[in-house]
Amino acid sequence: MRDLVNPNLSVGGRAELCCELAKDFEDRGDYEAARELLSGLWPSLGERPKVEGLERSIAAEVLLRVGVLTGIIGSNNQIADAQETAKNLIGESLTIFESKRNKTRSAEARIELALCYWRTGEYKEAADLLKDALAQLIIDSDLKAKTVIRIAIVDTDVGHLSEALRFLTDNAPLFEKINNQTLKGSYHQTLGDVLVLSWESEGPTAYLDRALVEYAAASYHFEQAEHRRYRANVENNLGFIHFQVNRCPEAHKHLDRARSILTSLKDKAAVAQVDETRARVFLKEGRNAEAEKVARSSVRALEKGNMQFALAESLMTHGTALARLEDYGLALSVFRRAIDVAQKTGALNRAAQAALTLVQEMGERLVAVERRTLIGGRNFSQEIHAHEHDLITYALETAKGSVTRAAYTLGISYQELNYMLKTRHKDLTCLRTPVHRRPRRSQ
């Protein structure tokens, strides 16, 4: 920081130093401080940075840092089109780095560009960029560690849990070598996330215990790194785990900590996601009116941005709360919107979950509430049945007949899907693989 006021520092040297310092602040989660450091080159979010007159490699550094911060701040504050702006800036930096044959900087640009694609739900593009980056990073480094984490995150989001778990486990020695506390914490948190999802998908109970250990390690490393935002994420995850195992008081404590940190950081989108988790806890406690109020607040906050996946989650929770308060007309409208939002983002598992939750929460009341005919003269109950049928067909075909894998794709348990095939969708049993008797596991 002292070097910045050195009168002998050239314009290019000052720009390069600002980028280095801004990246330091990024690593600690202080994104506003990072933006302030670049304010001389980048007056405001959404504007193109002033790189005219800078040497091309330094201009590329500025474009990269501004692109990264645009993506992060845009996501945190739910700014429309921020990710597209970030993609353009980072893509421009990548072009320059490639022209200079700078493999390390090209790899970093690809990693950051992949993150923008991940935020907009374009998982294939994100995965391709990350694989290209990893191929360029032969030596163990912080950059390689970041690539490993993000590949695992993408694998997790597309449902490849076993691949993500194996990939993270195989790369454990890399994270023992590096000294970056933020990356160490991110590794343990990502591994914890994968273990929790594996446990939810009928995995061994031991996965849950391992996840709690990983989250504790993540929290320790984030504290060492002074990364408050990531510590808040861990607290939110712990709140969700305690909710799932019916430890509601403990869930509220962790959610209180997460919300307090995120509120101080003015991260409205993350606060809204914590509130959605809180609404689920209220529902489990039978506090339906409180759940409806908190879920409604979460929906309103998420509607202002482009986090459609999170919005679908909040709409589903809000619909459930309304149904339990017997406001069936509004509940139906909210559930229909949840299905629509999930479908538009390509999240078929969330669309299926919303449809299934609608049937579970409202049942026969669907016909009474929705009497007008829809496509092909079907009432809404028939429409939901047809929608459910299409989703199950797609899931079974994609999973090549495996009911276990299809159930995971749909976001439901093996038992639930098996029951649906035996009752509501008997015609689809021809798509499943033959049922084998499962061997007992030794204790």
N, C-alpha and C positions, 0 to 999 in steps of 0.2 A: 504493500500500500504506500509506503514511503517513496518507493521508486517512481510512483505515478506523478509526483510533483517535481521530479528531476527535470530542470529546464533543458538539459542536453538530450533528453529522450526524444527520438524522432516520432513522427506521427504514426508510422507503421509499428515502431517498437512499443508505443503506448497502446495501440490497438491490440497487439499481440499479448501484452501484459494484462490488459483488461479481460481478455478472453480466458487466460490462465486463472486469474482470480475469480472470475465469474463461475468457472467450472468447479473451483473449490467450494464456493457457496452452494452450488447445485448439489454437490455431494453431501452437504449437511442439511439439505432441504430448505435453505433460505433463498427461495427463488426471487423474492422481491429485491433482496440485496444484490443478487446477481444481475437483475435487470437494471438496477440503479448504476452499477458499475459500467454498464454498456450504454447508458443514456446519452453520452456524447455522440455515439455512433447510431443510436437507435432511440429516437425521441419518444415513441409511444408504440404500444402493442398494436400489431396490424400494419404498421408502416414498414417499408423496406429499409434496412439499415444503409447508412451512407458508406459505401465501400469504394466510391470513385477515387482514383488516385492511389489506392493501396496496392501493394504488390499482390499478385494473384493468389499466392498461397496464404497470405494474411487475410485477404478478402474472403477466402474460403473458410478460414477459422471463424471470422465474424459471422458469416452466413450460417455456419453450423451451430454456433452458440445461440444466436438469435432464433434459429429454427427450433432448437431443443426447448428453449424457454417459452417460445410461442405455444408449442405443443403442451407443455406442462401447465403453464398458467391458464391457457385456453381451456384445458380439461378441468382444472380445479375450479375455474370460475364459469364454466359452461358457456363459453363464448362460441357462437355459431361460426362455422367455417375456419376456426382456428387451426384445426388439424390439416386442412387443405393448404392453408398458408404455410404451415410448418413443413409440410411435404415438399412444397415448391422451393423453399429456402434451403432445406437440407439436400434436396435433389440437385440443386445448383452447386452446392459445395462439393457434393460427390463427383460431379462432372469435372470440377477443377482438380480435385485430388487425384482422380484417375488420369487426367491429362499430365499431371506431374509424376505419375507412377509412384505415388506415395501409398503403399499398401496398408499401412497402419491407420492412416487418417481415412482412407477409403473404407476400411472395415468399420471404423467408428461411425462414419456417416451412415453406412448401411444399418448398423445396429439401432441408431437413433431414428432413422427413417422407418424401420420395421415397427418401432414402438408406436409411431403415428398410425400406421396401418392397423396395428392391433387395437388401438383405441377406437377406430371406426369399424371394427368387426371384419376387416379384410385379412383373415387369418392365413390364407394361402400365400398372399403377397408378403406378409410378415415373415412366414416360415422360410420362404425362398431367400429373402434378403439375409436372414440370420444364418442360414446354411452357407451362403456365399461368404459371409464375413468370417465364419468359423474356419472355413477352408483356407483363409488368408492368414489366420492367427496360429502359427505353428508353435511359437514359444509361449509358455505359461505366463500370464500377465493379468492385470486387473481387467483389461479389455476383453480378454478371452473368458474370464470369470463372468463378466456381465452378459456376454453372449450366451453362455451356458444357461444362466438363470432365465433369460428371456425365451430361449428355445423351449425350456421346460414349461414356462408359463403358457406359451402358445399351444404346446401339446396338451396341457391340462384343459385349456378352454375348449379345445375341439374333442375332448373326451378320451384322449390317448393317455390314460392314467398310468398304466403299467410301463409304457415307454418313458414317460416323464420321471417316474420313480427310479427306473433303472438308470436313466441318463444322469440324474442328480447323484445317485449313489456311486456310479462309476467315476464321477468327477470330484468326489469328496477330497482326494489328495490335492487338487488344485486350490481349494479353498483353505486348506491347511497351510499352504505355501504363502499365500498373499497376506498383506498386512492391512488392507483396506477394511475398516470395521463396518462400513455401510454395506459393502458387498458380502462380507461374512454374514451379517444379519439378514440380508436379502436371501442368501442361500438357505439359511435355516428356516426363514419364514416360508419360502416357496416349497421347501421339502415338507414343512408342517401342513401347508395347504393341500398338497398332493395326498398326504397320509389321511387327512380328514375326509377328503372326497373319496378316497379308496375305502375308508371305513364305512362311509355312507352307502357306498355301492356294494354292501354285503361283504366287506372285507373283514379280516380278523379284528377282534376287539383290541388287540395289542397295537394296532395302528393308531388308535386314539391316544393311548398312553405315550407312544412315540411322538405323536404330534404335539402333545403338551410339553414334552422335553425340548422339541425343536423350537417351539414358540418361546420358551424360557430363554434358550440360547440366543434367539433372534432379538429379544428384548434387551438382553445384556449387551450385545454388540451395538445395537442402535443407541443405547445409552452412552456407550463409549464414544460413538461417533457424534453424539449430541444431535441426533436426527429425530426430532420430536414427531414429525409427521409419520414416519415409519413405525415409531413406537405406538402411535395411535392406531395404526392399522393392525398391529399385533393385538392390542387391547380389544379391538372390535372382533377379531377372529376368536379370541378367548371367550368373549361374550356370547358369540354364536355357538361355540362348542358347549358351553354350560347350558345354554338354552336347549340344545338338542338332547342333553342327558338329564333334563328336568331339574337343573340347579338354577332356578330363576333368580334368587337373591344374588348369587355370585355373578350371574349374567349381567344384572343391572349394575353391579359395582364396576365391572370391566367396561361396560358401555358408557357409564358416567365418566370414566377416565378418558376414554377415546373421544367422547363428545367435547369434553373440556379442552383438550389439546387442539382439536380440529376447529373449534369455535375461535380459539385465540389466534389460530392461523388463517381464519376467515376463508376456510375451504368449504364452501356451501354444498358442493356435490358430495363430498365425503361425509359431512354432517347429515345430509339427507339419507345416505346409505346406513349410517348408524341408527338413525331414527326408524328406518324400515326394520332393522333387526330388533329394535326396542318394541315396535308394534307386534312383532311375532311373539316376543316374550309376554307381552300383555295378553295376547290371545290365549296363550298356554295357561296363563293365570286366571282366565275367565274375565278379565278386565276389558270387555269389548268396547265400551265407549271410549276409554283412553286409547285403545289400539286404533280405533277409527280416526280419532283426532290426530294422533302422531303419524299414521300412515297417510292421511290426507295432506299433512304438512310436507311429508317426504315427496309425494307425487307432485305437488305444486313447485317444489324446489327443482326437481329433476326435469320438469316440463320446460324449464327455461334454457336447458342445454341440449346437447346431442347424445347424452348417455342413454340410449334407447334400451339397452339390455337391463340396466339398473331400473329404468322407468317401468319396464314390464314386471319386474319383481315387485316394485312398490304398488303397482296397480293390482296385482294379484292379492297382496296382503290387504290392501284397502277393500277390495271386493269381498274378501273373506270376513272382515270386520263388519261390513255393512250387512252381509247375509245373516250373521249371528245377531245383529241388532234388529233383524226382520225387516230391513229396508230393502226388500227384494228387487223392486224396480230399479233403483239406483245401482244395486249390487250387480244386476245383470248387465247394465250399461258399462260398468267399470270392468267386469270380466271380459266382455266382448272387446273392449279397447285393449286390454292386456294381451289377448290372443292376437289381435291385429298388429300391435307394436312388435310382439315377438316374431311373428311371421315375416314382417317387413325387414327385420334385421337378420333373418335366416336362422334364428335360434329356435329350431323345431322342438327341442326338448322343453323349452320354456312355454311355447305355444301349447304343447301337449299337456304340460303341468297345469296351465291355466284352464284348459278345457276340462281336465279331470277334476280340478279343484271346484270348478263351477258345478259340475254334476254332483260332487260329494256334498257341497255346502247347500245346494238348492234343491236337488233331487226332483221330485214330482212337481214342485212349485214352478218349474220352468214353463210348463204348459199354461199354467194359470197366469203367469206374469206376461209371457210373450205369446199372444194369440194370433198376431198377424203372420201371414205366410211369407216365406223367403224364397230363395232360388228354387225353381222347380216345384213350387207349391208346398214345400216342407215347412213345418213349424220349427221353432228354434231348437226344441229337443232333438228333432230329427236331424237338424243341421249340425248340431254338436256331435251327434252319433256319426254322421258322415265324415265330419272333420277328424274325429278321433280315429275312424277307420282308415282314412288316408294316411295319417301320421304313423299309425302302427304298421301299415303296409310298407311305407318308405323305410321305417326303422328296421324291419325284419329283412327287407331286401338288401339294405346297406350292410347289415350285420351278417348276411349270408345265412339267415335262418337261426342264428344264435339268439335265444330269448334273453339270456343274461346281458349280452351286449346291446341288444335292442332296447332293453329296459333302461340301461344306463343312458343311451342316446335320448330317450324320452324323459329322463329325470324321475323315473319311478322305480319301485323295487321289482325284483324278479317275480315275487308272489303276486303283486298287483297286476302285472302284465299277463301272467299265466291265468289269473282269474278272469281277466277281460277276454282272453282268447277262448276260454271255456264257456263263457256266458254270452257276452254281447257281440263277439266277433268270431264265431265258430268257423266261418268260411275262410278265415286266415290261418287256421291251423296247418293247412297244406304248405304254408311258407316256412314253417319252423323245422328245424332239424329234429330227428327222432329223439324222444325223451330217453335219457339214460339214467339208470339208478346211480345216485351219487354216493361214492364211497365215504364212509365215516372217517373223520379225521381223528388221529390219536390225540389224547389229551396230554 
